[in-house]
Amino acid sequence: MTKRKSVLQRISFVSGVVSFVLALVSGVMLYIRMQSVIGVDNPISASFLASTFFFVCIGIVFTVIGTADIPSFKFDNPEGK
């Protein structure tokens, strides 16, 4: 039995996918930066590497939150009232 995901879970899942895309863009920019004259020892390359790591980790967390089976914490209404 599948439950309907809440709005926040759907937003979290979409944010996770966007984070993975940003990690990919960041990794491509890092690769381009490493191939150019600047090299690996530049602070800009380090910031691209840190951004890639951050976006991958956030993507994992948001995707897990978005796909988790979280129970509903609402109270049921009594039948007689």
N, CA, C and O atoms as a GROMACS GRO file, in nm:
protein
  324
    1MET      N    1   0.083  -0.116   0.000
    1MET     CA    2   0.000   0.000   0.000
    1MET      C    3   0.089   0.125   0.000
    1MET      O    4   0.167   0.146   0.093
    2THR      N    5   0.078   0.206  -0.102
    2THR     CA    6   0.159   0.326  -0.110
    2THR      C    7   0.081   0.444  -0.056
    2THR      O    8  -0.038   0.460  -0.082
    3LYS      N    9   0.150   0.525   0.019
    3LYS     CA   10   0.089   0.645   0.074
    3LYS      C   11   0.117   0.761  -0.019
    3LYS      O   12   0.213   0.761  -0.096
    4ARG      N   13   0.032   0.859  -0.011
    4ARG     CA   14   0.052   0.979  -0.089
    4ARG      C   15   0.158   1.064  -0.019
    4ARG      O   16   0.151   1.086   0.102
    5LYS      N   17   0.255   1.110  -0.095
    5LYS     CA   18   0.362   1.192  -0.039
    5LYS      C   19   0.312   1.334  -0.014
    5LYS      O   20   0.229   1.386  -0.090
    6SER      N   21   0.362   1.394   0.090
    6SER     CA   22   0.322   1.531   0.121
    6SER      C   23   0.392   1.628   0.026
    6SER      O   24   0.484   1.591  -0.047
    7VAL      N   25   0.348   1.750   0.030
    7VAL     CA   26   0.406   1.854  -0.056
    7VAL      C   27   0.553   1.875  -0.022
    7VAL      O   28   0.636   1.892  -0.111
    8LEU      N   29   0.584   1.874   0.106
    8LEU     CA   30   0.723   1.895   0.148
    8LEU      C   31   0.815   1.781   0.102
    8LEU      O   32   0.931   1.804   0.069
    9GLN      N   33   0.762   1.658   0.101
    9GLN     CA   34   0.842   1.546   0.052
    9GLN      C   35   0.866   1.558  -0.097
    9GLN      O   36   0.976   1.527  -0.145
   10ARG      N   37   0.768   1.601  -0.171
   10ARG     CA   38   0.787   1.619  -0.315
   10ARG      C   39   0.885   1.732  -0.343
   10ARG      O   40   0.968   1.722  -0.434
   11ILE      N   41   0.876   1.840  -0.266
   11ILE     CA   42   0.972   1.950  -0.282
   11ILE      C   43   1.113   1.902  -0.247
   11ILE      O   44   1.209   1.939  -0.314
   12SER      N   45   1.124   1.821  -0.144
   12SER     CA   46   1.254   1.767  -0.105
   12SER      C   47   1.314   1.679  -0.215
   12SER      O   48   1.433   1.686  -0.243
   13PHE      N   49   1.230   1.596  -0.276
   13PHE     CA   50   1.278   1.509  -0.383
   13PHE      C   51   1.325   1.591  -0.504
   13PHE      O   52   1.430   1.563  -0.562
   14VAL      N   53   1.247   1.692  -0.541
   14VAL     CA   54   1.286   1.777  -0.654
   14VAL      C   55   1.415   1.854  -0.620
   14VAL      O   56   1.501   1.871  -0.707
   15SER      N   57   1.428   1.900  -0.496
   15SER     CA   58   1.550   1.968  -0.455
   15SER      C   59   1.671   1.875  -0.460
   15SER      O   60   1.781   1.918  -0.493
   16GLY      N   61   1.649   1.748  -0.428
   16GLY     CA   62   1.757   1.652  -0.438
   16GLY      C   63   1.802   1.630  -0.581
   16GLY      O   64   1.922   1.621  -0.608
   17VAL      N   65   1.707   1.622  -0.673
   17VAL     CA   66   1.743   1.606  -0.815
   17VAL      C   67   1.816   1.730  -0.865
   17VAL      O   68   1.914   1.718  -0.939
   18VAL      N   69   1.768   1.848  -0.826
   18VAL     CA   70   1.835   1.973  -0.866
   18VAL      C   71   1.976   1.977  -0.808
   18VAL      O   72   2.068   2.025  -0.874
   19SER      N   73   1.994   1.929  -0.686
   19SER     CA   74   2.127   1.926  -0.625
   19SER      C   75   2.221   1.834  -0.702
   19SER      O   76   2.339   1.866  -0.718
   20PHE      N   77   2.170   1.720  -0.750
   20PHE     CA   78   2.254   1.631  -0.830
   20PHE      C   79   2.293   1.697  -0.962
   20PHE      O   80   2.406   1.681  -1.009
   21VAL      N   81   2.201   1.771  -1.022
   21VAL     CA   82   2.233   1.842  -1.147
   21VAL      C   83   2.338   1.949  -1.121
   21VAL      O   84   2.431   1.965  -1.200
   22LEU      N   85   2.324   2.023  -1.011
   22LEU     CA   86   2.423   2.125  -0.977
   22LEU      C   87   2.559   2.062  -0.945
   22LEU      O   88   2.663   2.121  -0.975
   23ALA      N   89   2.558   1.944  -0.885
   23ALA     CA   90   2.684   1.874  -0.859
   23ALA      C   91   2.751   1.836  -0.991
   23ALA      O   92   2.873   1.845  -1.004
   24LEU      N   93   2.672   1.793  -1.087
   24LEU     CA   94   2.726   1.759  -1.218
   24LEU      C   95   2.786   1.882  -1.286
   24LEU      O   96   2.895   1.875  -1.342
   25VAL      N   97   2.714   1.993  -1.282
   25VAL     CA   98   2.764   2.117  -1.341
   25VAL      C   99   2.892   2.161  -1.271
   25VAL      O  100   2.988   2.203  -1.336
   26SER      N  101   2.894   2.152  -1.140
   26SER     CA  102   3.011   2.189  -1.063
   26SER      C  103   3.130   2.099  -1.095
   26SER      O  104   3.244   2.145  -1.104
   27GLY      N  105   3.103   1.969  -1.112
   27GLY     CA  106   3.211   1.877  -1.148
   27GLY      C  107   3.266   1.904  -1.287
   27GLY      O  108   3.386   1.893  -1.308
   28VAL      N  109   3.179   1.938  -1.381
   28VAL     CA  110   3.225   1.972  -1.516
   28VAL      C  111   3.309   2.099  -1.514
   28VAL      O  112   3.412   2.108  -1.580
   29MET      N  113   3.264   2.198  -1.437
   29MET     CA  114   3.343   2.320  -1.425
   29MET      C  115   3.478   2.295  -1.359
   29MET      O  116   3.578   2.356  -1.396
   30LEU      N  117   3.480   2.205  -1.263
   30LEU     CA  118   3.607   2.167  -1.200
   30LEU      C  119   3.699   2.101  -1.300
   30LEU      O  120   3.818   2.131  -1.304
   31TYR      N  121   3.645   2.011  -1.381
   31TYR     CA  122   3.726   1.944  -1.483
   31TYR      C  123   3.782   2.045  -1.584
   31TYR      O  124   3.899   2.037  -1.622
   32ILE      N  125   3.698   2.139  -1.627
   32ILE     CA  126   3.744   2.242  -1.721
   32ILE      C  127   3.851   2.329  -1.656
   32ILE      O  128   3.949   2.366  -1.721
   33ARG      N  129   3.831   2.361  -1.530
   33ARG     CA  130   3.927   2.445  -1.458
   33ARG      C  131   4.061   2.373  -1.440
   33ARG      O  132   4.166   2.436  -1.447
   34MET      N  133   4.055   2.242  -1.417
   34MET     CA  134   4.180   2.165  -1.400
   34MET      C  135   4.256   2.152  -1.530
   34MET      O  136   4.379   2.146  -1.528
   35GLN      N  137   4.187   2.148  -1.642
   35GLN     CA  138   4.253   2.134  -1.771
   35GLN      C  139   4.312   2.266  -1.820
   35GLN      O  140   4.398   2.266  -1.909
   36SER      N  141   4.268   2.377  -1.766
   36SER     CA  142   4.317   2.506  -1.812
   36SER      C  143   4.449   2.540  -1.743
   36SER      O  144   4.509   2.457  -1.676
   37VAL      N  145   4.490   2.660  -1.762
   37VAL     CA  146   4.618   2.707  -1.709
   37VAL      C  147   4.619   2.714  -1.558
   37VAL      O  148   4.724   2.700  -1.495
   38ILE      N  149   4.502   2.736  -1.498
   38ILE     CA  150   4.494   2.759  -1.354
   38ILE      C  151   4.540   2.637  -1.275
   38ILE      O  152   4.618   2.651  -1.181
   39GLY      N  153   4.494   2.519  -1.311
   39GLY     CA  154   4.537   2.397  -1.243
   39GLY      C  155   4.460   2.368  -1.116
   39GLY      O  156   4.355   2.428  -1.090
   40VAL      N  157   4.512   2.276  -1.038
   40VAL     CA  158   4.443   2.226  -0.919
   40VAL      C  159   4.473   2.311  -0.795
   40VAL      O  160   4.393   2.312  -0.702
   41ASP      N  161   4.584   2.379  -0.792
   41ASP     CA  162   4.627   2.450  -0.671
   41ASP      C  163   4.556   2.584  -0.650
   41ASP      O  164   4.585   2.653  -0.552
   42ASN      N  165   4.467   2.622  -0.738
   42ASN     CA  166   4.398   2.749  -0.728
   42ASN      C  167   4.279   2.737  -0.632
   42ASN      O  168   4.215   2.632  -0.628
   43PRO      N  169   4.250   2.842  -0.556
   43PRO     CA  170   4.133   2.839  -0.467
   43PRO      C  171   4.000   2.823  -0.540
   43PRO      O  172   3.904   2.770  -0.484
   44ILE      N  173   3.994   2.867  -0.666
   44ILE     CA  174   3.870   2.851  -0.742
   44ILE      C  175   3.844   2.702  -0.767
   44ILE      O  176   3.729   2.658  -0.759
   45SER      N  177   3.949   2.626  -0.797
   45SER     CA  178   3.932   2.482  -0.816
   45SER      C  179   3.889   2.414  -0.687
   45SER      O  180   3.807   2.322  -0.689
   46ALA      N  181   3.944   2.459  -0.575
   46ALA     CA  182   3.905   2.403  -0.446
   46ALA      C  183   3.759   2.434  -0.415
   46ALA      O  184   3.689   2.350  -0.358
   47SER      N  185   3.714   2.553  -0.452
   47SER     CA  186   3.574   2.586  -0.425
   47SER      C  187   3.480   2.504  -0.513
   47SER      O  188   3.372   2.466  -0.468
   48PHE      N  189   3.519   2.476  -0.639
   48PHE     CA  190   3.438   2.389  -0.723
   48PHE      C  191   3.434   2.247  -0.667
   48PHE      O  192   3.330   2.181  -0.672
   49LEU      N  193   3.545   2.200  -0.613
   49LEU     CA  194   3.548   2.066  -0.553
   49LEU      C  195   3.459   2.061  -0.429
   49LEU      O  196   3.387   1.964  -0.408
   50ALA      N  197   3.465   2.165  -0.347
   50ALA     CA  198   3.380   2.171  -0.227
   50ALA      C  199   3.233   2.180  -0.266
   50ALA      O  200   3.148   2.119  -0.201
   51SER      N  201   3.202   2.255  -0.369
   51SER     CA  202   3.063   2.267  -0.415
   51SER      C  203   3.011   2.134  -0.467
   51SER      O  204   2.897   2.097  -0.440
   52THR      N  205   3.094   2.062  -0.540
   52THR     CA  206   3.055   1.931  -0.590
   52THR      C  207   3.024   1.836  -0.475
   52THR      O  208   2.922   1.767  -0.476
   53PHE      N  209   3.112   1.832  -0.376
   53PHE     CA  210   3.091   1.747  -0.259
   53PHE      C  211   2.964   1.785  -0.185
   53PHE      O  212   2.885   1.699  -0.147
   54PHE      N  213   2.943   1.915  -0.164
   54PHE     CA  214   2.824   1.964  -0.093
   54PHE      C  215   2.697   1.924  -0.166
   54PHE      O  216   2.604   1.872  -0.104
   55PHE      N  217   2.691   1.949  -0.297
   55PHE     CA  218   2.570   1.920  -0.372
   55PHE      C  219   2.540   1.770  -0.379
   55PHE      O  220   2.423   1.731  -0.378
   56VAL      N  221   2.643   1.688  -0.387
   56VAL     CA  222   2.620   1.543  -0.387
   56VAL      C  223   2.562   1.498  -0.252
   56VAL      O  224   2.466   1.421  -0.248
   57CYS      N  225   2.620   1.547  -0.144
   57CYS     CA  226   2.570   1.508  -0.011
   57CYS      C  227   2.428   1.558   0.013
   57CYS      O  228   2.344   1.484   0.064
   58ILE      N  229   2.400   1.682  -0.023
   58ILE     CA  230   2.265   1.736  -0.006
   58ILE      C  231   2.167   1.662  -0.096
   58ILE      O  232   2.053   1.639  -0.057
   59GLY      N  233   2.210   1.626  -0.216
   59GLY     CA  234   2.124   1.550  -0.307
   59GLY      C  235   2.086   1.415  -0.249
   59GLY      O  236   1.972   1.372  -0.262
   60ILE      N  237   2.182   1.349  -0.185
   60ILE     CA  238   2.153   1.220  -0.123
   60ILE      C  239   2.052   1.237  -0.010
   60ILE      O  240   1.955   1.162  -0.001
   61VAL      N  241   2.075   1.335   0.077
   61VAL     CA  242   1.986   1.356   0.192
   61VAL      C  243   1.845   1.392   0.147
   61VAL      O  244   1.748   1.335   0.197
   62PHE      N  245   1.833   1.486   0.053
   62PHE     CA  246   1.700   1.528   0.008
   62PHE      C  247   1.627   1.416  -0.066
   62PHE      O  248   1.505   1.403  -0.054
   63THR      N  249   1.700   1.337  -0.142
   63THR     CA  250   1.636   1.227  -0.214
   63THR      C  251   1.585   1.121  -0.116
   63THR      O  252   1.477   1.066  -0.135
   64VAL      N  253   1.662   1.093  -0.012
   64VAL     CA  254   1.617   0.996   0.088
   64VAL      C  255   1.495   1.049   0.163
   64VAL      O  256   1.400   0.974   0.189
   65ILE      N  257   1.496   1.176   0.198
   65ILE     CA  258   1.380   1.236   0.265
   65ILE      C  259   1.258   1.231   0.174
   65ILE      O  260   1.147   1.201   0.219
   66GLY      N  261   1.278   1.260   0.046
   66GLY     CA  262   1.166   1.262  -0.048
   66GLY      C  263   1.107   1.126  -0.077
   66GLY      O  264   0.989   1.116  -0.111
   67THR      N  265   1.186   1.020  -0.066
   67THR     CA  266   1.136   0.886  -0.096
   67THR      C  267   1.102   0.805   0.029
   67THR      O  268   1.057   0.691   0.017
   68ALA      N  269   1.123   0.862   0.147
   68ALA     CA  270   1.096   0.788   0.271
   68ALA      C  271   0.945   0.768   0.290
   68ALA      O  272   0.864   0.848   0.244
   69ASP      N  273   0.911   0.662   0.360
   69ASP     CA  274   0.771   0.632   0.391
   69ASP      C  275   0.742   0.686   0.531
   69ASP      O  276   0.750   0.613   0.629
   70ILE      N  277   0.709   0.813   0.538
   70ILE     CA  278   0.687   0.880   0.665
   70ILE      C  279   0.541   0.864   0.703
   70ILE      O  280   0.452   0.893   0.623
   71PRO      N  281   0.514   0.817   0.825
   71PRO     CA  282   0.374   0.798   0.865
   71PRO      C  283   0.306   0.933   0.890
   71PRO      O  284   0.372   1.034   0.916
   72SER      N  285   0.177   0.932   0.883
   72SER     CA  286   0.099   1.052   0.911
   72SER      C  287   0.086   1.068   1.062
   72SER      O  288   0.060   0.971   1.133
   73PHE      N  289   0.104   1.189   1.110
   73PHE     CA  290   0.095   1.216   1.252
   73PHE      C  291  -0.036   1.284   1.289
   73PHE      O  292  -0.047   1.341   1.397
   74LYS      N  293  -0.135   1.280   1.200
   74LYS     CA  294  -0.264   1.340   1.227
   74LYS      C  295  -0.345   1.249   1.318
   74LYS      O  296  -0.336   1.127   1.312
   75PHE      N  297  -0.426   1.313   1.402
   75PHE     CA  298  -0.518   1.238   1.488
   75PHE      C  299  -0.644   1.207   1.410
   75PHE      O  300  -0.694   1.290   1.335
   76ASP      N  301  -0.695   1.087   1.429
   76ASP     CA  302  -0.820   1.051   1.363
   76ASP      C  303  -0.936   1.116   1.435
   76ASP      O  304  -0.936   1.127   1.558
   77ASN      N  305  -1.035   1.159   1.360
   77ASN     CA  306  -1.156   1.216   1.419
   77ASN      C  307  -1.241   1.104   1.477
   77ASN      O  308  -1.261   1.001   1.412
   78PRO      N  309  -1.293   1.123   1.598
   78PRO     CA  310  -1.382   1.021   1.654
   78PRO      C  311  -1.510   1.011   1.572
   78PRO      O  312  -1.558   1.112   1.519
   79GLU      N  313  -1.565   0.892   1.563
   79GLU     CA  314  -1.683   0.868   1.482
   79GLU      C  315  -1.808   0.939   1.536
   79GLU      O  316  -1.892   0.984   1.458
   80GLY      N  317  -1.820   0.950   1.665
   80GLY     CA  318  -1.941   1.006   1.726
   80GLY      C  319  -1.946   1.157   1.725
   80GLY      O  320  -2.051   1.212   1.758
   81LYS      N  321  -1.842   1.226   1.692
   81LYS     CA  322  -1.840   1.372   1.702
   81LYS      C  323  -1.834   1.440   1.569
   81LYS      O  324  -1.833   1.563   1.562
   0.00000   0.00000   0.00000
